[in-house]
């Protein structure tokens, strides 16, 4: 499915992925993937990872989280294998001082950017060219104390606007706000060094998502596009992209065992 950045933000359909995806300068690609795979598939996917990635995954406390790390990272490698026409195991990544990953300069001659998010049994991969990008995904937890989190991390005006949302829509509004903020933080690449109350977003279910204000630069908000993504019932997702007038393509990632170049 294709949407331009100034259209209604919610996406209701995901298309079958192209065999050989290509990325144009005016496009943003978002891929949806299921991480619910068999034990044998997890072991197969683990072989695509580097020793450092395996060690990083093994540090996670819970087995479910270790499995999801392997699947999410190997799918990222497979996705870039398709774009770059190389074997997934040959992909190399670099990291900034805040931990944001990017393709290593040796293979990123086109200035490609990406962002990854996973929650529950889903993963999202956002890909673009010559733009900063961030994506976030959260599985809604009914027992989650959203008001306590909002009071601790959102700006005072965002907390007030959340209070003004009808009670029946407040949980959706909270997760809209949370994912929009996390997507923006991922896009600018500053990690936890940027407090979430240093910028404000529009997040009510009845209004378009957008960046309202950044406290460090009054002009920064106008440089960004924010969008909520409808991925599956029970999940909330958001996308942040630097710039405007881009076209969004949304696809389902299929782990089909395709052959890659050696």
C-alpha positions in Angstrom: 0.0 0.0 0.0 1.2 3.5 -0.8 0.3 6.7 1.1 1.8 10.2 0.8 3.0 11.9 4.0 0.1 14.4 4.0 -2.7 11.9 3.8 -4.7 10.4 6.6 -2.2 8.6 8.9 -3.8 5.3 9.7 -2.9 2.4 7.4 -5.4 -0.4 7.2 -3.8 -2.8 4.6 -0.3 -4.2 4.1 0.7 -5.4 0.7 2.6 -8.5 -0.5 6.3 -7.6 -0.7 8.1 -7.2 -4.1 10.6 -9.9 -4.9 13.4 -7.4 -5.4 12.6 -4.2 -3.5 14.2 -0.9 -4.7 14.1 2.4 -2.9 13.6 5.8 -4.5 14.5 9.1 -2.9 10.9 10.1 -2.4 9.9 6.8 -0.8 9.7 5.5 2.8 9.3 1.7 3.1 7.9 0.1 6.3 7.9 -3.7 6.6 5.8 -5.7 9.0 7.1 -9.1 10.2 5.8 -11.9 12.5 8.4 -13.2 15.0 6.3 -16.2 15.8 8.6 -18.9 14.4 9.5 -22.5 15.3 12.5 -23.5 17.4 14.2 -25.0 14.3 13.8 -21.7 12.4 15.3 -19.7 15.3 18.4 -22.0 15.2 18.6 -21.5 11.4 18.3 -17.7 11.7 20.9 -17.6 14.5 23.6 -18.7 11.9 23.2 -15.4 10.1 24.3 -13.4 13.2 27.8 -12.4 14.2 29.4 -13.7 17.4 28.9 -10.2 18.9 25.2 -10.3 18.1 24.8 -13.8 19.6 26.5 -12.6 22.8 24.3 -9.6 23.0 21.2 -11.7 22.6 22.3 -14.2 25.2 22.6 -11.4 27.7 18.9 -10.9 27.7 17.3 -12.4 30.8 14.3 -14.2 29.4 14.3 -16.9 26.7 11.4 -15.3 24.8 13.4 -12.1 24.5 16.5 -14.0 23.3 14.4 -15.7 20.6 12.9 -12.4 19.5 16.3 -10.7 19.3 17.6 -13.5 17.0 14.5 -13.3 14.8 14.4 -9.5 14.6 18.1 -9.1 13.9 18.3 -11.9 11.3 15.2 -10.5 9.5 17.0 -7.1 9.4 19.9 -8.8 7.8 17.7 -10.6 5.3 15.9 -7.4 4.4 19.1 -5.6 3.7 20.3 -8.6 1.8 17.3 -8.1 -0.6 17.9 -4.4 -1.0 21.7 -4.6 -1.4 21.7 -8.0 -3.3 24.3 -9.5 -0.9 24.2 -12.4 1.6 22.5 -11.4 4.9 25.5 -12.7 6.9 27.8 -10.3 5.1 25.9 -7.1 6.3 27.9 -5.0 8.7 26.6 -2.3 11.0 28.0 0.6 12.9 26.7 2.4 16.0 26.8 6.0 17.2 27.7 6.9 20.8 24.0 6.6 21.8 23.7 3.1 20.4 21.7 3.9 17.2 22.6 1.3 14.5 23.2 2.1 10.9 24.7 0.3 7.9 28.5 0.4 7.9 29.9 3.1 5.6 31.7 0.5 3.5 28.4 -0.8 2.2 26.2 2.2 2.5 27.2 4.2 -0.5 23.6 5.4 -1.1 23.1 6.9 2.4 20.4 4.5 3.4 18.8 4.8 6.8 16.7 2.4 8.9 14.9 1.9 12.2 13.6 -1.2 13.9 11.0 -1.8 16.5 9.5 -5.0 17.9 6.9 -5.8 20.6 4.9 -8.9 21.3 5.1 -11.1 18.2 5.5 -8.3 15.7 8.5 -6.4 14.3 8.6 -3.3 12.1 11.4 -2.2 9.8 11.4 1.4 8.4 13.8 2.1 5.5 14.6 5.3 3.6 17.1 7.2 1.5 18.9 10.4 2.6 16.5 11.0 5.5 16.5 10.5 9.2 13.8 7.9 10.3 12.5 6.3 13.4 9.8 3.7 14.0 8.2 2.4 17.2 5.8 -0.4 18.1 4.0 -1.3 21.3 1.7 -4.1 22.2 -1.1 -2.6 24.3 -1.1 -3.9 27.8 -4.5 -3.2 29.5 -3.0 -3.3 33.0 -0.4 -0.7 32.1 -0.4 2.3 34.4 -0.4 4.9 31.6 -1.2 7.9 33.8 1.9 7.3 36.0 4.1 6.9 33.0 2.6 10.0 31.3 3.1 12.1 34.5 6.7 11.0 34.7 7.8 11.4 31.1 5.4 13.6 29.1 5.3 17.3 29.1 2.8 19.1 31.4 0.6 20.2 28.4 0.6 16.6 27.0 -0.6 15.3 30.4 -3.3 17.8 30.4 -4.4 17.0 26.8 -4.4 13.3 27.7 -6.7 14.1 30.6 -9.0 15.8 28.2 -9.4 12.8 26.0 -12.6 10.8 26.7 -11.9 7.9 29.0 -12.8 5.3 26.4 -10.0 6.6 24.1 -7.4 7.5 26.7 -5.4 4.3 26.5 -5.2 4.6 22.7 -4.2 8.2 23.1 -1.5 7.3 25.6 0.1 4.7 23.3 -0.2 7.1 20.4 1.8 9.6 22.3 4.4 7.1 23.6 5.1 5.6 20.2 5.3 9.0 18.4 7.8 10.2 21.0 9.9 7.0 20.8 9.9 7.1 17.0 11.1 10.7 17.0 13.8 9.9 19.6 15.0 7.0 17.4 15.0 9.2 14.3 17.3 11.9 15.8 19.5 9.2 17.3 20.1 10.7 20.7 18.6 7.8 22.7 17.9 8.4 26.4 20.0 11.6 26.4 16.9 13.4 25.1 14.1 13.6 27.8 10.7 12.9 26.4 9.3 16.2 27.9 11.7 18.3 25.8 9.3 18.1 22.8 5.6 17.7 22.3 3.4 15.8 19.8 -0.2 15.8 18.7 -1.6 12.3 19.6 -5.4 12.4 20.1 -7.1 9.6 18.2 -9.2 12.3 16.4 -6.4 14.4 15.1 -3.4 13.9 12.7 -0.2 13.1 14.4 2.5 15.8 14.2 5.4 17.3 16.0 4.1 20.4 17.8 7.2 21.8 19.5 10.9 21.1 20.2 12.2 23.1 23.2 15.7 23.5 21.8 14.8 24.9 18.4 11.4 26.5 17.5 11.8 25.7 13.8 12.7 22.0 14.3 9.1 20.8 14.5 8.2 22.0 11.0 11.0 19.9 9.5 9.4 16.6 10.5 6.6 14.3 9.5 5.0 12.1 12.1 2.5 9.3 11.4 0.6 6.6 13.4 0.5 3.2 11.8 -2.3 0.6 12.1 -0.4 -2.7 12.1 -2.7 -5.2 13.9 -5.4 -5.2 16.5 -3.8 -4.8 20.0 -0.8 -2.9 18.7 0.1 0.8 18.3 2.9 2.0 16.0 4.3 5.3 14.9 6.7 6.6 12.3 8.9 9.8 12.3 10.6 11.0 9.1 12.7 14.1 8.5 11.2 16.1 5.7 7.9 16.1 3.8 6.4 15.1 0.5 7.4 11.5 0.6 5.5 8.4 -0.3 5.0 5.5 2.1 5.0 1.9 1.0 3.9 -0.7 3.5 4.7 -4.4 3.0 4.6 -7.7 4.8 8.0 -9.3 5.2 7.9 -13.0 4.2 10.6 -15.3 5.5 10.5 -17.5 2.5 14.0 -19.1 2.4 15.0 -17.2 -0.7 18.6 -17.7 -2.0 21.0 -14.8 -1.6 24.3 -14.2 -3.4 27.4 -15.7 -1.8 
